[in-house]
Structures are given as C-alpha cells and as structure tokens.
Amino acid sequence: MRMTGFSYLIKEGFKNVWNNRIMSIASVCVLISCLVLTGSAVLFSMNVANLVDKVSDNNETTVYLKDEVSKVEAVYIGRDIEKLKNVTEAKYFPKEEALADFKSTLGDEVFDNMKNDNPLPDAFKVTMDDLSKYDSTVKQILKINGVDKITSQKELARKLASINDLVQVLSIAIVLALGVISLFIISNTIRATMHSRRFEISIMKSVGATDSFVRIPFVVEGMVIGLISAVLSTAALFFLYDLLMEIVTSLIHVATIPFSSVFWFVAGSFILAGLVIGALSGFISIRKYLKKEGNEILGW
C-alpha cells in the first residue's frame, strides 16, 4: 500500500470519529469511566501492597511492662531481654515518652490532664534477628518477671496481606469486566459508522478493495476514541486520586504513594489499554462485513 493511500485511510478514521461525534462522545465517556475505575482499583492495590511491605519490614515488637515495675527493675528486665539469642536490641521506651508521642493525636488539653495520671505503661522496643523464630522468642520474653504483654505489627501485616490479595483479585475482575464493557460500547459505535457507510463499503468491495483497505479507517477510529479516553482518564484520575488520598490521610495517618511517582505508569497503561481496546473494537466490528461481497453488505 502506498504512503498516500495509507494517509488517506488514517484521515478517514479521524473523519469517522467526527462524523459520528455523538456516539463517539458516548464511547469516550464510557471508556473514561472504565479506565478511571480500573486505575483506582490498581492504585488502591499498590497502596495496600506498599503498606504491607512497610509493616513487614518493621520487625519491631513492643514489650509492655507491668505497672508496678520500677525504673530500676525495668533496667534489669531490658538486660534479660537482650540476653536472648534472637534479640538484637531492646530499647527502653518510658511511659512519659509514649504519652508525648500521643500529644499530637490527643490534643494539648487532654495531654495536660493526663500528665499527672499517665495510664500508659513503660515498654521496650525489641528488634529480632530472625522473624521465623518470632513465636518462640515471644514465649521466652513473656516468661521474664515483670513483663505484662507483647504487641507487634506481625498480625497487622498478615491482615493487610490478606486484604491486598483480595484487592488484587477484585482489581483483575474489574479490569476484565470493564474491558469487555468498553469493547462492547466502542464496537457498537463503530458498527453504527459502518452502517451509515455500508454503500461505500459495498462499492469498495465490488471494485476489489482489499480487506486491509476497508478495515484500517475503522481500526483508526477505535484507536482515536481510545487515545482521547486515555488522556482524559489520566487527567481525571490525577485530580481524583489526590483528593481521595487527602481524605484517607486525614482519617488514618499512613503514607500513600504520590501520583507523581506513578504518573507515567498510569498514563502509559491507559494509552496502551485505550489503543488496544479501540483497535480490537474496530477489528471485530468490521469483520462480518469483510466476509460479504458487494450487494450482500446491503442485504440485496
């Protein structure tokens, strides 16, 4: 195919989008909704996975002491903890320091009222060398006189990992479902274009036009719709993501992935998805017409 002929087919594809602009706008709106929902699910999954990694990497365990334990006794308890083989460090964390950490959350008024009646216990921040020996090490620590209870982020990490697995499965299901919906909508749009141009297609087939020559404008039409949807979806998700993350961080103090760090990943994925869905829609929609010849297309 000559370059001039190929340029003509590309232009025809763009013209199809404009000539059927009502249906094209409808397809763009549907595809934007699908891409934004898909992108939101993927970004949510990435944030959960990031949180799981951070929690898992932090193998610090908090060992709380009984209320009656004095400061001197706490020193000896710390030495006993550090003597255990799997313990690399036992850092003393007095209740005054713990209360100070809560000041920003509790507020100055509550903090001032609690200074004379601190309900928080003294504790040790214990770091273990081998987390596979976590359970056995915890049992040894609990046997030390003066130790009240132990908390760690291990169980939280497990729960977050379970949530992450569920989110990933749901994300895949959403991607597949919305992909099929997008394919169906754009295919119908292109089918409407083909119906309005069935006389032209019939003439081209009658004079011996190749399948590629007939197909390319409709594939280009689908790709243009996909590309426009991808660009607008990226812009929409940019504003929605930042707004949503502000709400999340105001409710729970967790670090989220900034959109700037995943911008090119999101934009590239959206563009690739839009082009592929659009091309497939055009390819599938024109296929049945290519199986017919001349008058058969018109139903004569």
N, C-alpha and C positions, 0 to 999 in steps of 0.2 A: 504493500500500500504506500502510495506517495505521501510525502510530508504534507502537501497541500490538502490532500484528501483526508488525512488524519486530523489536521487543524479544523477542517470543516465539520467533522464528526464531533470534535470537542466543543466547538461553538454551538452545535445543535443540542448537545447535552445541557449547556448553560441556558439556552433558549427554552428548553423544555421546563426547566425549573421556574423561569419567569412566566411562561405561558400558562402554567398550571400553579400559579403562586398561592392560591387559596389552599389547595391540597398540600402544597409544599410547606407552607407555614404550619399547617396542622401536623405534618410529619416531623418537622423540626421541633415543635413544642413537645410532641410525644417522646421523641428521641432525647431531648434535653432532660425531661423528667426521668427517663430510664437511666441516662448516664449519671445524673446527679444522685439518684438513689443508689446506684451501683457504687459510685465513688465514695459516697458517705459510708456505706457498709464496709468498704475496703479500708478507708481511713480509720474508722472505728476499730476494726480488727487490728490494724497496725498499732494504734494507741494502746489497746489492751495488751498486745504482744510486747510492746516496749515496756509497759508497766510490769508485766510478768518477769521480763529479763532483769529489770532493776531490783525488784523484790527478791528474785532468786539469787542475784549476785551479792545481795546484802545478807551475809550469813550471821549477822549479829543477833545474839539471843539475850533477852533481858531476864536477869535473875533477881527477883524481889525478895527482900529480907523481912523477917517478922518485925512487928512494931516495937517489941521490947528489946531488940538488939541495939547495943550502944555503938558509938563510933569506934571505940577500941576493938570491940568484938567483930565489927564489920571488917577491920583490917585483917584479922586472923582468918575470917571466912574467905576473904579475897585471896589470901595466900593458899588456902586449902583448894580453892577452885583452880588456881594457876598450876598446882602440882599435878593435876590430872593430865594424862598423856595427850589427849586430843584437844586440849585448850591451849591456844596460843597467847591469849591476852584476856585479862579480867579487869576492866576499867571501872573504878568506883564512881557511882552516879548518885550523889546525895539528894535527898528529897527537896532541899531548898533549890537546887539547880533544876530539878524536874518541874517544880512549881513555876520557876522563872520562865521555863520554856513554854508553859501554858499561858503565860501572861497575854500574849497577842491574841489568843483564842478566847480566853475568859473575859478579858477586859480589865481595865485598871481598878474599877470599883470592886468587882468580885475578887480580884487578886489581892487587894488591900485587906479585905475581910478574911481571907484565908491565910494570910501571913502568920497570924498568931495561932491558927489552928489548922496546920497543914495535914491533910488526910493522905497524902502520897507517901509511900514507903521508900526507904533507901534501897538502892539497887546496884547491880553490877552489869555492865555491858560486856558480855562474853563472846569472844570470837573463837570459832572452832577451826581446826585444821582440815578435818575430813568430815564432810556432811553425811557421808554414808554411815558414820558411827554416831550420828546425832542422837538417836534414841537411847543408846547405851550410855552416852555421856550425860544426858539429861538425868537418867536414873542415878548416876553417881553423884551429880550435883545435889539432887533432892535429898540424898542421904546425909548431907552435911548439916550439922546442927545450926539452926538459925535461918535456914533457907525456907521461905514460905511457898513460893510458886515460881513458875517459869513461863514466859511467853516468848514466842518467836514469830517471824513472818513466814515460816515454812508452810503452815496451814493456809495462810492467805495466798501464798504463791500457788499452792495446789488448786485452790478455788478459782483463782484468776486464770490459771492454765485451763481449767475445765470450761470456764466462760469463753476463753479465747478459742478453744476447739469448737464450741457451739457457734460462736460468731463466724468463724471461718466456713463452717458448713452452711450456715444461713447465707453468707455472702456469695458462696458459689451458687446456691439455689437461686438467689436474687439475680445474679449475673445471667444465668441461663434463662430464667423466666422472662426477664426484661429484654434480653437479646432476641428471644423468639417474638415477643410482642413488637419490638422495634422493626424486626424483619417483616412481620406481617403488615404493619402500618405503611412502611415505605413501599413494600411490594404493591399494595393497593393503590398508592399514589401513582406509581409508575404504570400500573395497569390502566389507570384512568387516562394517562398520557397516551398509551398505546392505542386505546380505544378511539381516542379523538384523531389519531394519526393512522388509523388502520388502512385508509385508502392509499396513503403514501407508502406504507409498508408493503401493501399488496402490489403496487406498481414496481417498487424496488425488487421484490421477489420475482415478479414476472419478467423483468429485464435481466435477471441473472445476478442480482446483488448477492454477495457472499453473506453468510451468517454473521461474520465479524462486523461487516459494514453496517448491518442493521442493528446489531446488538450494542455497539460502542456508545452511541448517544444516550441510551437508557442506562447503561452502567455508569457513565459520567454523571448523569442526572442524580442517580442514587448516591454517588460519591460526593457530589457537591452538597447535597442535603446533609450527608453525614459529617462533612467537614464544617459546615456552618454550625451544626448542632454541637460539635466537639468544642469549638471556640467559645460559643455562648455558655456551654455547660461548665467549662473551666472557670470562666468569669463568675458565674453564679455560685459555684462551689467555693470559690475564693472568699466571697463575702459571707456566705452561709457558714462556712467552717470556722472562720474567726469569731463570728457571733456566737456560735454554738459552744466553742471552746472557752469563751469568756464566761458563759453561763456555767459550764462544767467546773471550771477552776474556782468560781465563786462559791460553789456548793461543796466541792471536795478539793483539798489542796494537793493536786497531783500535777506533775509536769507533763504537758502534752507536746506532741510533735508539731513544730511550727509549719504552716502551709508552705512557706518559702523553701523549706528543705525538701519538699516532695512536689513542688510546682511542676518541674519538667517531667517527672514521672507521671503525674496526673494528666498534664497536657498531652504528652506523647501517647499515653494509653487511650485517652479519649479520642485523639485524632486517628490512631490506628483502628480503634473499635468502630468509629464513625465511618471511616473509609471502607473497612471490610464489610460491615453491615449494609452500607449503601451499595457497594459493588455486588454483593450477593443478592440483594433485593432486585437490582436491575437484571442480573443474570438469570435469576429464577423466573422473573415476571415475563421476560421476552421469550423464554424457552419454548413455550407451547405454540407461539406464533411462528417460530422458525421451523416447526415440524410441518407447517401447512404451506401450500403454494397458491399464489395469485388469488383467485376467486374464493378459495377455501377460507381465507382470512376474513373475507367479508360475509361469509356464510351463504354465498350464492351457489 
